[in-house]
Amino acid sequence: MKYLHYSIGLLLLVSCASGYKSRKPVPLDQACIEKIQPPGITTSWYTTYVDVVGRHISGLLLIKQMPDSSKRIVFTNEAGVTFLDFRFAANGTFEVKQVIKQLNKKPVILTFRKDFELMLGIPFRKGISQAWLQDGEVYYGASQKKETAYFITTPDCASLRRMELGSRRKKKVTVSLWGNDLSAPDSIQVKHYTFNMVIGLKKIER
């Protein structure tokens, strides 16, 4: 654990080849956006692990919908020690309620923040600005500073394939959801491509 913040800071760059080189702009399909846009996860418990550059932590993660429409994400170990407690307000603001010393570094908090925001569908709340077709999939993009968040569908808008965060040239993170209810998926995987980090979540039926 004491090396986790350092490990996340090791941005082990992958090939600089473009992950979006072959994409082509297509018209926005508003009906598809309304049907498939990630709804965000409601209150759910998950067994969770984080593997990052050879380090491993695991425990329980609670995603909780609060009465004020904010969402809390609390990650604890099996003994009840809180690794982190984040608050995502309905207006888009972010607050660190609690974090252990080993994780209390700006790059670490920013990494987890972006992962959880994508998982909760937060980047898409301000609207979708453009769509592209690539490799038989449609990418719906929401621009944010130097990055774009995507949700990716089949061409016929039958299903959501995954969510993705990328720069202009390459993908950085993918979030895959499994299950019939995307507001409370059975399992989730968050995978990084600019360094070796994977977060896995499996829903606990309570």
N, C-alpha and C positions, 0 to 999 in steps of 0.2 A: 504493500500500500504506500509506503513512504516514497516510492519512486514513481507512483502513478502520474503525478502532475508532470514530472520530467518526461515520462514515456509519451504522453499525449503531445508534449511539445516537440517531439522528434518527428517533424514532418518529412517522412520518408517518401520523396516524390516518386511517382510512377512515371511511365512513359509520357512524353509531352504531346503525343499524338492526340488529335482532336477527337473527343467523344461525340461531337455533334457535326462532324464534317459533312455528312451526307443528308442532313435534314433539309426539308423544303417547306417554306411557309404555305399554310392552308387557311381558308376562312374559319373564323370562330363559329363553332356550333353551339349556340346558346342552350338548345334543348339538351345536348349532351352534358354541358357544364352543369346545368341544374340537376341532372340525373346522377352524375358520377362524382362531382366535386366532393372531396373527402369531408365528411361531416364533423370530424373531430371525435375523440374518444370520450365517452361518458365515464361515470364512476366504475372502476374495475380494479381488481387486484391481479398482479402477475408475479410469478417467480421469474427472476431476472439475473442474467449474468453479463458482465462486461469483460471482454478479452481485449487487451490493448498492448501491443508490442511485447508479447510474452508474459504479461501480467494478467491476473484473473481475480475478479471480485464477484460475489454473488449475494443474493438476498431476495427481499420482497419489495415490489414497487407498487405504490398506490397512486392511481390517477383519480382525483376526486373533483366532481363538479360542485362548486360552492353556490350558496344562495344568491350571491351578488354577481353570478355568471362568470366569475373567475374560475381558473382551474389550478389545482395544486398537484404537484408531483413530489412524492416522498419516497425515497429509496433507503431502506434499512437492511441491516444484516439479520441473520436468523435469531440473534440474541436481542434484537430491538434497538441496536445502536444506529442512529440516523447518519447515513452518508451525506445525504443532501435533501433539502426541502425547498422547492422552487414554487413561486406563484406567478401565474400568467393571467394578467387582468384582462377583462373584456375589451378595454380600450387599447390593448396592445402593449402596455407597460409590463416590465418584468422585474421581479424582486427575489433576491436570495433571502429566504427566511432563516435557513440554517445550512451550514456545510462544514464538514470536518476539515481539520487543518491541512491534511494531505491533499485535499481537492481544492483548497481555497486559493487558487491561482487563476488569473484572468483568462489565459488560454484554455484551461480546463473547463471553467464555468461557461465560456463562450461556446466551446464544442458541445457540451451537454445541452446548453440553451437552444442552439440551432437544431440539434437532433430532436429534442422534444417538441419544438415549435413545428417542425415538419411533420412529426408523428401526429400532432394535434390538429394539423391542417391550418395553422394560424396564418402562414404567408398568403393563403388564397382568399382571406376575408376581404381584402381590398380590391379584389377583382382580378380577372384574367386578361392579360394584355395582348397575347398573341398565341397562335397555335402552329405547330410544325408536324410534318409527317416524316418519319424515319424508320427504316427497317420494319415496315408493316405495323407501326404503332403511331398514335397521335399524342404529341406532347402539348399540354396546355400550360402556358408559362405565366408566372407572376413575378415581375421584376422587383428586385430589392437591392439597392446600392450596386455593388459590382457582381452580384450573383442573381441567378434566377431559380425560383422554386417551380417544379413541374409536378403535375399529376398526369399519369400516362395511361391511355386507354387503348382498347382494341379499335380498329378502324370503324366497326359498326356500333361502337359505344356500348357493347354488351357488358363489359366489366372493367374495373379499375385494375391495371397491372401493378403499379407501384407509384411511389412518390420519389422525387429526386431533387437534389440541390446541386447546381453546377455553376461554374464560371462561364465566360463566353466560349471557351474552347474545350473544356473537359468537365465530366461529372465528378463530383466530390463525395456525395452521400446518396445512398438509396434507402428507402423505407418500404419494406414489403409487408403486407397484411394478409392474413389467412382467416377464413371464416365467413359465414353468411351475413353477419351483422358487422359492418365496418365501423359502427359506433362503439362496438365492444368486441373487437376481433379475438379469435381464439389464440393466435400467436402473431408475433411481430419480430422482424429482424431489421436492424439498422446497421448498414455496412458502409465503412469509409474506404475511399479509393486513393487518397493522397497520403495516407499512412495506415498502418495495420491496426484497425479497431473494429470490433463487432459487438453489438448489443443484441441479446436475444431475450424475448419475453414470452412466457406461456401463461395463459389465463388460468386463474384459480376460480373454480365454481364454489361460491359461498352460499 
